[in-house]
Amino acid sequence: MFLRSPGSERITHGRYSRARVPSLLSSLFFLSNNNALTNSLPTVTTTSRVSRYKDLYRKSMAASEKSMAASEKDVILQLVTGLIRKINTMQEGEKQVERWKKIEESGPVNELMLNSVVEVSSTSTVYGKFKPWETHSEESSKGSGFAIEIAGKKILTNAHVVIAMNDHTSVNVKRHGSSINYKAKVVKISHECDLAILDIDSDKFWDGMYLLELGDIPPLQEVVSVVGYSEGGDNICVTKGLVLRVETKEYDHSDKDLLSIQIDASIDHGNTGGPVIMGNKVVGVAYAFSPKKNSGFVIPTPTIKHFISGVQESRQYSCFGSLDLSYQSLENVQLRNHFKMSPEMTGILINKISSSSGAYKILRKYDIILAIDGVPIGNDEKVPFQNKRRINCSHLVSLKKPGEKALVKVLRNGKEHEYNISLKPVKPNVKVQEFYNLPSYYIFGGFVFAPLTKSYLDGLNEYDINKGYASLNGLQVKKVNRVKVKNLKHLCELIEKCCTNDLKLVLQDDKVMVLNYESAKTATLQIIERHGIKSHISKDICLPMLLDDPFKDNRINLLPSSIRPIFDLVQKD
């Protein structure tokens, strides 16, 4: 029922009038003045008070739900939301004050430790993206590094700081306070964890150099210092911040999930590779940053130590183990019931097992992995970590070396089984393969063949021998004369040893290409001569591929399953 009070034009609905909204809010938020719209906030705010405000607001709204007009509810909602936002802002300000207080109390970094941090610069001549037989302009990179004991005196830095490793890469190191650049040699590198070890053959460089020591993972909210040569200056720079979280994260340099620390200290391209220090120990290596979130990311010491020990014990470029299988979480109770899991069981569901995995033909699709090395896996794919933290279960095997075994407990058809699985190296993905390899290519009959890991090629003219095949550009090569192609080297062998008049290539989607073999050979010689190409085949395909050291003669043998040949039809200019 609508009532008009004498001498007033205000309309009321139920027991609250619009004129009473300010006084209602005043009593709701315990403000002394009836004008709640202009009242200042309390000088002391607490989380419990904000919670009480929210609770009172909910009760008030519930009591008047049927009698209050929608417009009145909107006014109150806006006022409450604004007030809570202001209180939260004040709390954030208090947190910032507390943060700066911690940083101020932490004290400066020891001068000896500062002298151990060096500037690392590298220059590399990049191979042509579309013509891999050519080299293009130089690219340079700058970062930081620090002195450490690794079978002698070495410099530890990020892999991305030294760019691509090929015979056109040079690396230089400069000490703090010095103008002299010293030639450095990359001893070992792992693009998977974005770390590299440098050696400097100069007594003068090492004279008086203090070697830093590795510590442990820092506790949350502890103050750490990032030391390096930040962009925009030539002198050493120290930034400080707090440890925000420790978890597995996909490394941008390789797309691998490894342990990572997030901090709120400033990091940029210049101080990546530099040490992150707490007290008198290194707790990590700065490697990435997020400008939008004003935070940086650090490679923690367990990953660093694993890389160093892998370098000392093995010549493999990958020192991280893998079960090489895909899985999913089991947080849905119906899914768990379907696979006969008891209420106390937790784990992950295997979806697929790679044929190159040590678990191949031992574990099965739809097995439930309950535990690895006795550590139970949660339905959320996570396992216990330090101080009640939880991280992804991939951490349990990533810090094992290839060849080591992992005890895997599985549930299969309602019964539990345990298997000792030999771990394989983490298979390099497309991004990592490009770091290790020089460009591979093979030219035949006006076509350029390249591995799937490389950029497509272009830039030659169309000739009679390849005319009419433009629609087949970029398709994967499946077979050569009915023989299934294994990799680029195998494709070259099949073509070079062809003994039929016609060379038949079956491509992706069963597309077919046929070339007269002798005409194509003649055209190949004419094409490479006309374009000034030294060879129709890259050096790594001509010589035996290496299985051990990716830097010996700058070649490496990639797994056959990771090289799927493609071809790119040459187009008109």
Secondary structure by P-SEA (a helix, b strand, c coil): cccccccccccccccccccaaaaaaaaaacccccccccccccccccaaaaaaaaaaaaaaaaaacccccaaaaaaaaaaaaaaaaaaaaaaaaaaaaaaaaaaaacccccaaaaaabbbbbbbbbcccccccccccbbbbbbbbbbbbbcccbbbbbbccccccccccbbbbbbcccccbbbbbbbcccccccbbbbbbbccccccccbbbbbbbccccccbbbbbbcccccccbbbbbbbbbccbbbbbbccccccccbbbbcccccccccccccccccccccccccccccccccccccaaaaaaaaaaaaccccccccccccbbbbbcccaaaaaaacccccccccccccccccccccccccccccccccccccccccccccccccccccccccccccccccccbbbbbcccbbbbbbcccccccccaaaaaacccccccccccbbbbcccccccccccccccccccccccccccccccccccccaaaaaaaaaaccccbbbbbcccbbbbbcaaaaaaaaaaaaaaaacccccccccccccccccccccccccccccccbbbbbbccccc
